[in-house]
Every structure is written in structure tokens, then in C-alpha cells.
């Protein structure tokens, strides 16, 4: 018998398995839904920080953008908009790069 099963079979702790306060939170409810006004925080450079150590001083290699994606999600109607908007942004960036390249050739 594993330790978890042993604990649940113990009469003192049997209510833990049935009590909703101790259930794991569903994935849908875990993230905070935000609307399109705040979608810029996922790709704007102002919101991006690069961490080199965690709170205990151990070396890590991640950015604050990863944390934002972990805790926040765009609302259902806005997520469709954000995908199309991100595609439009990529097209605009490509056009700007091509325009700069042509100006440099002259």
C-alpha cells in the first residue's frame, strides 16, 4: 500500500478525499481571463523581463512572458482576435524589413 492510499484509508483523514477544498483546480479556472485591452502584455517588450536567478538564488533561464502565459489567458472571443492580430503584426514587420532593405540598396 502506498503512502497516499494509507493516508486516505486512515479514518482521521478520509474526509480529505471527498472535500472539494482539497481538489485540484480545473485548468479552465486556473488561468485568469483577460480581454483584448491587455493582450499587448504577451508580446510587448515593456512587459518582458529576463530572469537569471530565482527567489532562492538558484540560476534559471526564463522570462516574465512565460509567467504571464502561465497565469493569464485571453477570453474566448478575444483569443481569435489575438491570433489574427499577431499574424497581421508579423506581416507588417516583414513589410517594414523589406522597405528598409530596399532603401539601403539605393
Backbone as CSV, one residue per row, in Angstrom:
resi,resn,N_x,N_y,N_z,CA_x,CA_y,CA_z,C_x,C_y,C_z
1,UNK,0.839,-1.182,0.000,0.000,0.000,0.000,0.886,1.248,0.000
2,UNK,0.582,2.196,-0.905,1.404,3.403,-0.972,1.039,4.336,0.181
3,UNK,1.872,5.303,0.391,1.663,6.229,1.500,0.366,7.024,1.318
4,UNK,0.059,7.405,0.060,-1.156,8.177,-0.211,-2.404,7.350,0.108
5,UNK,-2.419,6.096,-0.319,-3.564,5.221,-0.046,-3.693,4.960,1.447
6,UNK,-2.562,4.840,2.111,-2.559,4.597,3.552,-3.171,5.783,4.300
7,UNK,-2.843,6.978,3.847,-3.380,8.180,4.493,-4.885,8.270,4.269
8,UNK,-5.340,8.008,3.043,-6.761,8.114,2.742,-7.583,7.034,3.435
9,UNK,-6.971,5.874,3.682,-7.712,4.819,4.360,-7.804,5.075,5.871
10,UNK,-6.947,5.933,6.377,-6.989,6.288,7.790,-8.260,7.093,8.055
11,UNK,-8.981,6.757,9.072,-10.250,7.402,9.389,-10.135,8.876,9.671
12,UNK,-9.010,9.298,10.209,-8.843,10.708,10.550,-8.746,11.594,9.312
13,UNK,-8.244,11.034,8.209,-8.020,11.830,7.008,-8.906,11.424,5.846
14,UNK,-9.887,10.580,6.061,-10.711,10.102,4.953,-11.560,11.212,4.340
15,UNK,-11.891,12.241,5.096,-12.708,13.331,4.555,-11.934,14.186,3.548
16,UNK,-10.616,14.103,3.542,-9.804,14.901,2.624,-10.113,14.534,1.174
17,UNK,-10.318,13.266,0.903,-10.574,12.828,-0.471,-11.923,13.324,-0.972
18,UNK,-12.889,13.521,-0.116,-14.232,13.942,-0.523,-14.447,15.444,-0.412
19,UNK,-13.574,16.149,0.243,-13.755,17.575,0.480,-13.290,18.389,-0.740
20,UNK,-14.169,19.196,-1.356,-13.782,19.964,-2.544,-12.702,21.003,-2.295
21,UNK,-12.480,21.387,-1.064,-11.420,22.368,-0.774,-10.042,21.821,-1.110
22,UNK,-9.889,20.515,-1.131,-8.590,19.905,-1.375,-8.458,19.358,-2.789
23,UNK,-9.475,19.513,-3.630,-9.390,19.061,-5.013,-8.482,19.993,-5.798
24,UNK,-7.887,19.455,-6.835,-7.050,20.275,-7.707,-7.937,21.169,-8.563
25,UNK,-7.489,22.384,-8.775,-8.272,23.349,-9.529,-8.280,22.969,-11.014
26,UNK,-9.442,23.008,-11.678,-9.502,22.679,-13.100,-8.690,23.659,-13.943
27,UNK,-8.195,23.184,-15.074,-7.348,24.001,-15.945,-8.083,25.251,-16.432
28,UNK,-9.367,25.126,-16.717,-10.135,26.267,-17.217,-10.229,27.381,-16.187
29,UNK,-10.328,27.021,-14.933,-10.472,28.018,-13.874,-9.135,28.496,-13.337
30,UNK,-8.060,27.823,-13.686,-6.749,28.146,-13.139,-6.223,29.485,-13.648
31,UNK,-6.468,29.763,-14.916,-5.968,31.000,-15.504,-7.010,32.102,-15.418
32,UNK,-6.540,33.317,-15.223,-7.412,34.487,-15.182,-7.683,34.921,-16.618
33,UNK,-8.950,35.130,-16.944,-9.333,35.563,-18.288,-9.197,37.079,-18.386
34,UNK,-8.514,37.523,-19.438,-8.365,38.958,-19.680,-8.895,39.267,-21.071
35,UNK,-9.300,40.497,-21.295,-9.863,40.851,-22.593,-8.806,41.471,-23.499
36,UNK,-9.234,41.889,-24.671,-8.299,42.331,-25.708,-7.518,43.584,-25.339
37,UNK,-7.983,44.341,-24.361,-7.251,45.552,-23.971,-5.872,45.229,-23.416
38,UNK,-5.713,44.047,-22.857,-4.456,43.690,-22.211,-3.637,42.680,-22.997
39,UNK,-4.008,42.396,-24.228,-3.288,41.368,-24.985,-1.872,41.791,-25.363
40,UNK,-1.589,43.084,-25.309,-0.252,43.558,-25.656,0.803,43.068,-24.670
41,UNK,0.396,42.741,-23.464,1.392,42.312,-22.481,2.032,40.978,-22.832
42,UNK,1.438,40.218,-23.754,2.039,38.953,-24.161,3.175,39.138,-25.164
43,UNK,3.181,40.240,-25.900,4.227,40.414,-26.908,4.956,41.755,-26.849
44,UNK,4.589,42.637,-25.956,5.230,43.946,-25.846,6.550,43.816,-25.087
45,UNK,7.567,44.517,-25.544,8.884,44.456,-24.914,8.898,45.062,-23.515
46,UNK,7.972,45.964,-23.224,7.917,46.598,-21.911,7.595,45.601,-20.806
47,UNK,6.894,44.528,-21.155,6.483,43.544,-20.159,7.467,42.386,-20.044
48,UNK,8.490,42.353,-20.863,9.397,41.214,-20.892,10.628,41.476,-20.022
49,UNK,10.779,40.677,-19.001,11.954,40.721,-18.140,12.660,39.375,-18.225
50,UNK,13.972,39.386,-18.192,14.734,38.142,-18.255,15.293,37.870,-16.867
51,UNK,14.934,36.709,-16.331,15.394,36.331,-15.006,16.638,35.462,-15.112
52,UNK,17.594,35.709,-14.232,18.800,34.881,-14.208,18.861,34.022,-12.959
53,UNK,18.212,34.464,-11.884,18.160,33.670,-10.650,16.736,33.681,-10.114
54,UNK,16.363,32.617,-9.405,15.039,32.593,-8.789,15.110,33.234,-7.409
55,UNK,14.022,33.153,-6.672,13.968,33.862,-5.393,14.913,33.282,-4.352
56,UNK,15.415,32.098,-4.586,16.366,31.485,-3.645,17.812,31.558,-4.126
57,UNK,18.040,32.253,-5.246,19.395,32.450,-5.729,19.886,31.384,-6.685
58,UNK,19.039,30.429,-7.044,19.448,29.391,-7.985,19.372,29.922,-9.408
59,UNK,20.309,29.561,-10.259,20.286,30.074,-11.637,19.115,29.502,-12.440
60,UNK,18.423,30.360,-13.143,17.315,29.962,-14.013,17.434,30.726,-15.327
61,UNK,16.709,30.255,-16.309,16.742,30.910,-17.612,15.327,30.974,-18.167
62,UNK,14.546,31.944,-17.717,13.212,32.144,-18.249,12.843,33.613,-18.180
63,UNK,11.738,33.958,-18.833,11.317,35.346,-18.911,9.965,35.532,-18.237
64,UNK,9.623,36.766,-17.985,8.341,37.068,-17.356,7.182,36.772,-18.297
65,UNK,7.427,36.755,-19.599,6.376,36.433,-20.554,5.858,35.022,-20.331
66,UNK,6.745,34.105,-19.986,6.333,32.730,-19.699,5.401,32.693,-18.490
67,UNK,5.691,33.496,-17.477,4.814,33.572,-16.310,3.450,34.145,-16.679
68,UNK,3.447,35.163,-17.532,2.178,35.755,-17.946,1.319,34.729,-18.663
69,UNK,1.907,33.950,-19.549,1.160,32.919,-20.267,0.690,31.818,-19.329
70,UNK,1.426,31.605,-18.273,1.071,30.558,-17.307,-0.155,30.948,-16.475
71,UNK,-0.283,32.220,-16.126,-1.329,32.652,-15.219,-2.500,33.370,-15.889
72,UNK,-2.311,33.874,-17.116,-3.361,34.628,-17.789,-3.704,33.995,-19.128
73,UNK,-4.970,34.114,-19.514,-5.437,33.643,-20.815,-6.395,34.675,-21.377
74,UNK,-6.338,34.852,-22.687,-7.282,35.761,-23.313,-8.658,35.131,-23.286
75,UNK,-9.689,35.959,-23.166,-11.048,35.423,-23.156,-11.337,34.778,-24.503
76,UNK,-12.319,33.905,-24.553,-12.618,33.093,-25.731,-12.765,33.943,-26.995
77,UNK,-13.555,34.986,-26.941,-13.793,35.804,-28.129,-12.550,36.589,-28.530
78,UNK,-11.740,36.949,-27.555,-10.551,37.754,-27.839,-9.378,36.905,-28.312
79,UNK,-9.352,35.626,-27.980,-8.230,34.800,-28.394,-8.218,34.641,-29.907
80,UNK,-9.386,34.583,-30.543,-9.452,34.516,-32.001,-8.915,35.800,-32.612
81,UNK,-9.275,36.919,-31.998,-8.793,38.208,-32.473,-7.285,38.316,-32.319
82,UNK,-6.770,37.840,-31.221,-5.336,37.981,-30.973,-4.521,37.163,-31.969
83,UNK,-5.011,36.003,-32.369,-4.289,35.195,-33.342,-4.227,35.906,-34.679
84,UNK,-5.354,36.473,-35.113,-5.366,37.183,-36.388,-4.522,38.458,-36.297
85,UNK,-4.571,39.133,-35.160,-3.775,40.349,-34.972,-2.283,40.039,-34.976
86,UNK,-1.904,38.931,-34.367,-0.484,38.583,-34.335,0.008,38.262,-35.740
87,UNK,-0.841,37.652,-36.559,-0.460,37.390,-37.953,-0.294,38.694,-38.706
88,UNK,-1.202,39.646,-38.447,-1.108,40.944,-39.104,0.168,41.673,-38.693
89,UNK,0.536,41.581,-37.418,1.763,42.213,-36.944,2.991,41.626,-37.630
90,UNK,3.001,40.314,-37.795,4.137,39.662,-38.452,4.249,40.130,-39.904
91,UNK,3.121,40.263,-40.610,3.129,40.728,-41.992,3.643,42.157,-42.066
92,UNK,3.197,43.018,-41.133,3.657,44.407,-41.110,5.161,44.489,-40.859
93,UNK,5.673,43.659,-39.947,7.107,43.666,-39.651,7.913,43.252,-40.873
94,UNK,7.419,42.243,-41.603,8.115,41.784,-42.802,8.143,42.879,-43.852
95,UNK,7.027,43.594,-43.988,6.960,44.678,-44.967,7.946,45.790,-44.604
96,UNK,8.046,46.100,-43.303,8.976,47.142,-42.865,10.418,46.736,-43.142
97,UNK,10.745,45.479,-42.890,12.101,44.998,-43.132,12.439,45.063,-44.614
98,UNK,11.486,44.692,-45.477,11.716,44.751,-46.920,11.909,46.192,-47.366
99,UNK,11.101,47.113,-46.810,11.208,48.520,-47.171,12.560,49.082,-46.745
100,UNK,13.035,48.712,-45.563,14.339,49.179,-45.087,15.458,48.609,-45.966
101,UNK,15.322,47.376,-46.369,16.323,46.741,-47.223,16.403,47.414,-48.577
102,UNK,15.286,47.819,-49.137,15.264,48.497,-50.434,15.862,49.886,-50.331
103,UNK,15.618,50.589,-49.217,16.182,51.923,-49.023,17.700,51.854,-48.897
104,UNK,18.203,50.809,-48.268,19.647,50.654,-48.093,20.353,50.325,-49.397
105,UNK,19.640,49.712,-50.354,20.231,49.334,-51.640,20.445,50.533,-52.527
106,UNK,19.680,51.610,-52.355,19.741,52.775,-53.257,20.976,53.569,-53.087
